[in-house]
């Protein structure tokens, strides 16, 4: 049989034992264009990092959906207030150290003002957080250099460094045995030891005065490198738009082609022909040779004798344009990790249930990014600031209290309003009655702290008593009558 298969040009019969296995690992005709690579994470990134980053930035500049995506990230991950510090340190007798907590929180807010937390004085702490989340999505990573100097109010500042400045062309083995991978020096366990930073931006050619290929070594404890590590041993970050980048580019090209075709279909054009070859009077000439006649709506021209008009009426049916765009955009939204309705601002045909389900899944993704930024940027930056401030006595708390306040510190990221507040509030009340939720859980869903909520309610009651005002609403099952000592059953 093998002889006849060879004579007929048929492929050799594959033994049954070889046919068993993963179909996705097949190498037949249908998988000829399914190329793969066994390279490490750094090898894959090294060859395409610069191109991916530059293309991602171009889309961020020019594409409306990418601009929308970056806005969604900054709005939902950071919000208008950023990640708020809360310190709940306690004294030896387990009482809350109110004065110490207030000192640290107030100084941290002061440090976060514009002009204090960055060396150039251009950014606030919220601006810096927004920069980090956008840089991670656009460039795949964010670098924040830690700078100590007495010229700053708190002796420390955080300087944003563009990913281009980390010398990805520097790949070598140092004399100490460390390995430099795309500008990041790591030890034998792949722990970052230092970062090699270019003196000038490689694209800043108009104002450059330094050698752009020269880089300086900055210790790892002076640099915060924030990125999502997708594979073990990955040294640099991958732009988040990489999986959807080709589809976004193709969608732009398709939209542009449809727009041009629609404009052509809406424009009535034509050509003049003459059997005798006689020129016709023209309004203008193209290249000083081809006559052109301009026509205004509602006007007619009398043609010379022997001249005929041939209409050019391109028709372009665009009935499938909308559905095609929606289909591609849904795939792009999935690749970016956001819902289609949020990315496209298209709420047509949506219901409460579908919006709620999409919003809940999307918010879980935002919470994951919030945790990434907290663990890799906000907390490390805060620890450096707190350690430096206590060590140099910038406020009246001894340095030996660092562990006490550091362990009691937390950051509260932004939260979201419920899709249907009345239904969600009623569900929360039922859950608290059933004992499966607490007041702290409900407050956390609003992005508030339960102590802050109780304190605010207490202050409102004290203010109302001072002004002699009876509040119509009493929380936690109370009533104005019970507050004044009267029994509502006696009325």
C-alpha positions as CSV (number, residue, x, y, z in Angstrom):
1,X,0.0,0.0,0.0
2,X,2.8,2.4,0.8
3,X,4.2,1.8,-2.8
4,X,0.8,2.8,-4.4
5,X,0.5,5.8,-2.1
6,X,3.9,6.9,-3.2
7,X,3.1,6.4,-6.9
8,X,-0.2,8.4,-6.6
9,X,1.6,11.2,-4.8
10,X,-0.3,10.7,-1.5
11,X,1.3,11.3,1.9
12,X,2.6,8.3,3.8
13,X,0.1,6.8,6.1
14,X,0.7,7.9,9.7
15,X,0.8,5.0,12.2
16,X,-2.0,5.1,14.7
17,X,0.4,5.6,17.6
18,X,1.6,8.8,16.0
19,X,-1.9,10.1,15.3
20,X,-2.7,10.1,19.0
21,X,-1.9,13.2,20.9
22,X,-2.8,16.9,20.8
23,X,-4.5,18.1,17.7
24,X,-3.2,21.6,18.3
25,X,0.3,20.2,17.8
26,X,-0.4,18.9,14.3
27,X,1.9,19.9,11.5
28,X,-0.4,19.3,8.5
29,X,-1.5,21.6,5.7
30,X,-4.0,23.4,7.9
31,X,-1.4,24.3,10.4
32,X,1.3,25.4,8.0
33,X,0.9,29.0,8.9
34,X,0.7,28.3,12.7
35,X,4.2,29.2,13.6
36,X,5.4,29.0,17.1
37,X,8.5,29.7,19.1
38,X,10.2,28.1,22.1
39,X,12.1,31.2,23.1
40,X,12.2,32.6,26.6
41,X,10.1,35.6,27.7
42,X,13.2,37.9,27.4
43,X,14.1,36.5,24.0
44,X,10.6,37.2,22.6
45,X,10.6,40.7,24.1
46,X,14.1,41.7,23.1
47,X,13.3,41.4,19.4
48,X,10.0,43.2,19.5
49,X,9.9,45.4,22.5
50,X,10.8,48.7,20.8
51,X,8.4,48.1,17.9
52,X,5.6,47.1,20.2
53,X,6.1,50.2,22.4
54,X,6.3,52.6,19.5
55,X,3.2,51.2,17.8
56,X,1.3,51.2,21.0
57,X,2.1,54.9,21.5
58,X,1.0,55.7,17.9
59,X,-2.3,54.1,18.6
60,X,-2.6,56.0,21.9
61,X,-2.1,59.2,20.0
62,X,-4.3,58.6,17.0
63,X,-6.9,55.9,17.7
64,X,-10.1,56.9,19.4
65,X,-10.8,53.5,21.0
66,X,-7.3,53.3,22.5
67,X,-7.6,56.8,23.9
68,X,-10.9,55.6,25.4
69,X,-9.3,52.5,26.8
70,X,-6.6,54.5,28.6
71,X,-9.2,56.9,29.9
72,X,-11.2,54.0,31.3
73,X,-8.1,52.7,33.1
74,X,-7.2,56.0,34.7
75,X,-10.9,56.7,35.7
76,X,-11.6,53.3,37.1
77,X,-8.3,52.3,38.6
78,X,-7.2,55.6,40.1
79,X,-10.3,57.8,40.0
80,X,-10.5,61.4,41.1
81,X,-9.0,60.9,44.6
82,X,-6.4,58.3,43.9
83,X,-5.5,55.7,46.5
84,X,-6.0,57.2,49.9
85,X,-3.8,56.4,52.9
86,X,-5.3,55.1,56.1
87,X,-3.2,54.6,59.3
88,X,-4.7,52.7,62.2
89,X,-1.8,52.3,64.6
90,X,-2.6,51.5,68.2
91,X,-0.8,52.3,71.5
92,X,0.5,49.7,73.9
93,X,-2.9,49.7,75.8
94,X,-4.7,48.9,72.4
95,X,-6.1,52.4,72.1
96,X,-6.0,54.1,68.8
97,X,-3.0,56.4,68.4
98,X,-5.1,59.2,66.9
99,X,-2.4,61.9,67.1
100,X,0.3,59.8,65.4
101,X,-2.0,58.5,62.7
102,X,-3.2,62.1,62.0
103,X,0.4,63.3,61.7
104,X,1.4,60.7,59.2
105,X,-1.8,61.0,57.1
106,X,-1.7,64.8,57.0
107,X,2.0,64.9,56.0
108,X,1.4,62.3,53.3
109,X,-1.4,64.4,51.9
110,X,0.9,67.4,52.0
111,X,3.6,65.4,50.2
112,X,1.1,64.4,47.5
113,X,0.5,68.0,46.5
114,X,1.6,69.2,43.1
115,X,5.2,70.5,43.3
116,X,6.3,68.3,46.2
117,X,6.4,64.7,45.3
118,X,8.3,64.9,42.0
119,X,11.6,66.6,41.3
120,X,10.3,68.8,38.5
121,X,7.4,70.0,40.5
122,X,4.9,69.3,37.7
123,X,3.0,66.4,39.1
124,X,0.9,65.6,42.1
125,X,0.7,62.2,43.7
126,X,-2.6,61.5,41.8
127,X,-0.9,62.6,38.6
128,X,1.9,60.1,39.3
129,X,-0.5,57.3,39.8
130,X,-2.3,58.1,36.6
131,X,1.0,58.1,34.8
132,X,1.9,54.7,36.1
133,X,-1.3,53.0,35.0
134,X,-1.2,54.6,31.6
135,X,2.5,53.8,31.1
136,X,1.9,50.2,32.0
137,X,-0.9,49.9,29.5
138,X,0.8,51.8,26.7
139,X,4.5,50.9,27.2
140,X,4.1,47.7,29.2
141,X,6.0,49.1,32.2
142,X,6.6,52.2,34.3
143,X,9.9,53.3,35.9
144,X,10.0,55.6,38.9
145,X,13.4,56.8,40.1
146,X,13.8,57.5,43.8
147,X,15.7,60.7,44.4
148,X,17.0,61.9,47.8
149,X,17.9,65.6,48.2
150,X,17.7,68.3,50.9
151,X,16.2,70.6,48.3
152,X,12.9,68.8,48.5
153,X,10.5,69.5,51.4
154,X,10.5,65.9,52.6
155,X,14.0,65.1,51.4
156,X,12.7,62.5,48.9
157,X,10.9,62.7,45.5
158,X,9.8,60.3,42.8
159,X,10.9,60.9,39.2
160,X,9.0,59.2,36.3
161,X,11.4,57.7,33.8
162,X,10.3,56.7,30.3
163,X,10.9,53.1,29.3
164,X,13.0,54.3,26.4
165,X,15.7,55.5,28.8
166,X,16.2,52.0,30.1
167,X,18.9,50.8,27.7
168,X,17.3,47.7,26.1
169,X,20.4,47.4,23.9
170,X,22.7,46.7,26.9
171,X,22.9,42.9,27.2
172,X,26.1,41.5,28.7
173,X,27.7,39.7,31.6
174,X,29.4,42.0,34.2
175,X,32.7,41.3,35.9
176,X,30.8,40.4,39.1
177,X,28.9,37.7,37.4
178,X,25.6,39.5,37.1
179,X,23.7,39.5,33.9
180,X,22.4,42.6,32.1
181,X,19.2,41.9,30.2
182,X,17.7,44.7,28.2
183,X,19.2,47.3,30.6
184,X,18.2,45.5,33.8
185,X,21.1,44.0,35.8
186,X,20.1,40.9,37.7
187,X,21.9,38.4,40.0
188,X,22.0,34.6,39.8
189,X,18.4,34.4,41.1
190,X,17.2,37.0,38.5
191,X,16.7,39.6,41.3
192,X,17.2,43.1,39.9
193,X,20.4,44.7,41.2
194,X,20.6,47.8,39.0
195,X,19.2,49.6,36.0
196,X,21.2,51.0,33.2
197,X,19.6,54.3,32.2
198,X,20.5,56.4,29.2
199,X,21.6,60.0,29.8
200,X,19.2,61.3,27.1
201,X,16.1,60.0,25.5
202,X,17.1,58.2,22.2
203,X,14.3,60.1,20.4
204,X,15.2,63.6,21.8
205,X,17.5,64.4,19.0
206,X,16.7,68.1,18.6
207,X,17.9,69.1,22.1
208,X,20.4,66.3,22.8
209,X,23.8,67.3,24.1
210,X,25.0,64.0,25.5
211,X,26.0,60.8,23.8
212,X,22.6,59.0,23.5
213,X,24.2,55.6,23.6
214,X,25.8,56.2,27.0
215,X,24.0,54.8,30.0
216,X,24.6,55.1,33.8
217,X,24.1,52.5,36.4
218,X,21.3,53.2,39.0
219,X,21.0,50.8,42.0
220,X,17.7,48.8,42.2
221,X,16.8,50.4,45.5
222,X,16.7,53.7,43.7
223,X,14.3,52.6,41.0
224,X,10.7,51.2,41.1
225,X,9.9,49.0,38.2
226,X,6.2,48.4,37.8
227,X,5.0,45.9,35.3
228,X,2.9,42.7,35.0
229,X,5.1,39.6,34.9
230,X,3.3,37.2,32.5
231,X,6.1,34.6,32.4
232,X,8.7,33.3,34.8
233,X,12.0,35.1,34.3
234,X,10.4,38.0,32.4
235,X,12.7,41.1,32.9
236,X,10.8,43.8,31.0
237,X,7.1,44.5,30.6
238,X,4.9,43.7,27.6
239,X,2.5,46.5,26.3
240,X,-1.0,45.5,27.3
241,X,-2.3,46.4,23.8
242,X,0.0,43.8,22.1
243,X,-2.7,41.1,21.6
244,X,-5.2,43.5,20.0
245,X,-2.7,45.8,18.2
246,X,-3.1,44.2,14.8
247,X,-6.9,44.2,14.9
248,X,-7.0,47.8,16.0
249,X,-4.7,48.8,13.1
250,X,-6.8,46.8,10.6
251,X,-10.1,48.3,12.0
252,X,-8.7,51.8,11.5
253,X,-7.8,50.9,7.9
254,X,-11.2,49.4,7.3
255,X,-13.0,52.5,8.7
256,X,-10.8,54.8,6.6
257,X,-11.5,52.8,3.4
258,X,-15.3,52.8,4.2
259,X,-15.2,56.5,4.8
260,X,-13.4,57.2,1.5
261,X,-15.7,54.9,-0.4
262,X,-18.8,56.5,1.1
263,X,-17.5,59.9,0.2
264,X,-16.9,58.8,-3.4
265,X,-20.4,57.3,-3.5
266,X,-21.9,60.5,-2.3
267,X,-20.0,62.6,-4.9
268,X,-21.5,62.6,-8.4
269,X,-18.6,62.8,-10.9
270,X,-18.2,62.2,-14.6
271,X,-16.1,62.6,-17.7
272,X,-16.6,64.5,-21.0
273,X,-15.9,62.7,-24.2
274,X,-15.6,64.1,-27.7
275,X,-15.7,62.2,-31.0
276,X,-13.8,65.0,-32.7
277,X,-11.3,65.5,-29.9
278,X,-12.3,69.1,-29.6
279,X,-11.4,70.7,-26.3
280,X,-14.2,72.1,-24.2
281,X,-14.2,75.3,-22.1
282,X,-12.8,74.5,-18.7
283,X,-12.8,76.2,-15.2
284,X,-9.3,74.8,-14.5
285,X,-6.7,72.5,-15.8
286,X,-5.0,69.6,-14.0
287,X,-1.2,69.6,-14.7
288,X,-2.0,72.3,-17.2
289,X,-3.3,69.7,-19.6
290,X,-6.5,68.0,-18.4
291,X,-9.5,70.3,-18.4
292,X,-11.8,70.4,-15.3
293,X,-15.3,71.8,-15.0
294,X,-16.6,72.6,-11.5
295,X,-20.3,71.9,-10.9
296,X,-22.4,73.3,-8.1
297,X,-25.5,71.7,-6.8
298,X,-28.6,72.6,-8.9
299,X,-26.6,73.9,-11.9
300,X,-26.5,72.6,-15.4
301,X,-23.9,73.2,-18.1
302,X,-24.6,73.3,-21.9
303,X,-22.1,71.0,-23.7
304,X,-20.5,72.0,-26.9
305,X,-21.4,70.2,-30.1
306,X,-20.0,66.7,-30.3
307,X,-19.2,66.5,-26.6
308,X,-20.9,63.8,-24.5
309,X,-21.0,63.3,-20.7
310,X,-20.3,59.9,-19.1
311,X,-21.4,59.7,-15.5
312,X,-19.1,58.1,-12.9
313,X,-21.4,56.9,-10.1
314,X,-19.6,54.5,-7.8
315,X,-22.1,52.8,-5.5
316,X,-20.9,51.3,-2.3
317,X,-23.4,49.3,-0.2
318,X,-22.4,49.8,3.5
319,X,-25.2,47.8,5.1
320,X,-22.8,45.4,6.8
321,X,-20.4,48.0,8.0
322,X,-21.9,48.5,11.5
323,X,-22.1,44.8,12.4
324,X,-18.7,44.1,11.1
325,X,-17.2,47.0,13.1
326,X,-19.1,45.7,16.2
327,X,-17.8,42.2,15.8
328,X,-14.1,43.3,15.5
329,X,-14.5,45.8,18.3
330,X,-15.9,43.1,20.6
331,X,-12.7,41.0,20.0
332,X,-10.6,44.1,20.7
333,X,-12.4,44.8,23.9
334,X,-11.9,41.2,25.0
335,X,-8.2,41.5,24.3
336,X,-8.0,44.7,26.3
337,X,-9.9,43.3,29.3
338,X,-12.8,45.8,29.2
339,X,-16.5,45.4,28.1
340,X,-17.6,46.2,24.6
341,X,-20.2,48.7,25.9
342,X,-17.6,50.6,27.9
343,X,-15.1,50.7,25.1
344,X,-17.5,51.7,22.3
345,X,-20.0,53.8,24.4
346,X,-22.6,51.6,22.7
347,X,-25.6,50.8,25.0
348,X,-27.9,49.8,22.2
349,X,-29.8,46.6,23.0
350,X,-28.4,46.3,26.5
351,X,-30.4,45.4,29.6
352,X,-29.9,45.9,33.3
353,X,-28.8,42.3,33.8
354,X,-26.3,42.4,30.9
355,X,-24.8,45.8,32.0
356,X,-24.6,44.7,35.6
357,X,-22.8,41.4,34.6
358,X,-20.4,43.2,32.3
359,X,-19.7,45.9,34.9
360,X,-19.0,43.4,37.7
361,X,-16.5,41.4,35.5
362,X,-14.9,44.6,34.4
363,X,-14.6,45.9,37.9
364,X,-12.9,42.7,39.0
365,X,-10.3,43.3,36.3
366,X,-9.8,46.9,37.5
367,X,-9.4,45.6,41.1
368,X,-6.6,43.3,39.9
369,X,-4.8,46.3,38.4
370,X,-5.4,48.3,41.6
371,X,-3.7,45.5,43.5
372,X,-0.8,45.4,41.0
373,X,-0.2,49.2,41.4
374,X,-0.6,49.0,45.2
375,X,2.0,46.2,45.6
376,X,4.5,47.4,43.1
377,X,4.3,51.2,43.3
378,X,2.1,52.8,46.0
379,X,3.2,50.7,49.0
380,X,6.9,50.7,48.1
381,X,6.9,54.4,47.5
382,X,5.1,55.0,50.8
383,X,7.5,52.8,52.8
384,X,10.5,54.7,51.4
385,X,8.9,58.1,52.2
386,X,7.9,57.0,55.7
387,X,11.3,55.5,56.5
388,X,13.1,58.6,55.3
389,X,10.8,61.0,57.1
390,X,11.1,59.2,60.4
391,X,14.8,58.6,60.1
392,X,15.5,62.3,59.6
393,X,12.9,63.5,62.1
394,X,10.7,65.4,59.7
395,X,7.8,65.2,62.1
396,X,7.5,64.5,65.8
397,X,7.6,60.7,65.6
398,X,10.7,58.7,66.6
399,X,12.3,56.4,64.0
400,X,11.8,53.4,66.2
401,X,8.0,53.7,65.6
402,X,8.4,52.9,61.9
403,X,7.3,49.3,62.2
404,X,4.3,50.3,64.3
405,X,2.9,52.7,61.7
406,X,4.0,50.8,58.6
407,X,2.2,47.7,59.6
408,X,-0.9,49.7,60.4
409,X,-1.0,51.5,57.1
410,X,-3.2,50.7,54.2
411,X,-4.4,52.3,51.0
412,X,-8.0,52.5,50.0
413,X,-8.4,52.5,46.2
414,X,-11.4,54.0,44.5
415,X,-14.7,52.1,44.4
416,X,-17.7,52.2,42.2
417,X,-21.4,53.2,42.5
418,X,-23.8,50.4,42.2
419,X,-25.7,49.9,38.9
420,X,-29.0,50.0,40.6
421,X,-28.5,51.6,44.1
422,X,-31.9,50.7,45.5
423,X,-31.7,47.0,44.7
424,X,-28.1,46.8,45.9
425,X,-28.8,48.7,49.1
426,X,-31.8,46.4,49.9
427,X,-29.6,43.4,49.2
428,X,-26.9,44.7,51.5
429,X,-29.5,45.3,54.3
430,X,-30.8,41.7,53.9
431,X,-27.2,40.4,53.9
432,X,-26.4,42.3,57.2
433,X,-29.6,40.9,58.8
434,X,-28.6,37.4,57.7
435,X,-25.1,37.9,59.2
436,X,-23.2,37.3,55.9
437,X,-22.1,40.9,55.6
438,X,-21.0,43.6,58.0
439,X,-21.2,47.4,58.0
440,X,-17.5,47.4,57.1
441,X,-18.2,45.3,54.0
442,X,-20.8,47.7,52.9
443,X,-18.6,50.8,53.6
444,X,-15.8,49.2,51.7
445,X,-18.0,48.7,48.6
446,X,-18.4,52.5,48.6
447,X,-14.7,53.0,49.1
448,X,-15.1,54.3,52.6
449,X,-13.8,53.2,56.0
450,X,-16.2,52.3,58.7
451,X,-14.5,54.4,61.3
452,X,-14.6,57.3,58.9
453,X,-18.3,56.7,58.4
454,X,-19.1,56.5,62.1
455,X,-17.0,59.6,62.9
456,X,-18.8,61.6,60.2
457,X,-22.2,60.5,61.5
458,X,-21.2,61.4,65.0
459,X,-20.0,64.9,63.9
460,X,-23.3,65.5,62.1
461,X,-25.3,64.6,65.2
462,X,-23.1,66.9,67.4
463,X,-23.5,69.7,64.9
464,X,-27.3,69.2,64.8
465,X,-27.5,69.2,68.6
466,X,-25.5,72.4,68.8
467,X,-27.8,74.2,66.3
468,X,-30.9,72.7,67.8
469,X,-31.9,70.8,64.7
470,X,-33.8,67.5,64.8
471,X,-32.6,65.1,62.1
472,X,-35.3,63.3,60.2
473,X,-33.1,60.3,59.4
474,X,-31.4,58.2,62.1
475,X,-29.1,55.4,60.9
476,X,-28.8,51.9,62.3
477,X,-32.5,51.5,63.2
478,X,-32.6,54.7,65.4
479,X,-35.2,57.4,65.3
480,X,-35.5,61.0,66.5
481,X,-37.8,59.9,69.3
482,X,-35.5,57.3,70.7
483,X,-32.6,59.7,70.5
484,X,-34.4,62.1,72.8
485,X,-35.5,59.4,75.2
486,X,-39.1,59.3,74.1
487,X,-40.9,56.1,73.3
488,X,-42.6,56.3,69.9
489,X,-45.4,54.0,71.3
490,X,-46.5,56.8,73.7
491,X,-47.3,59.3,71.0
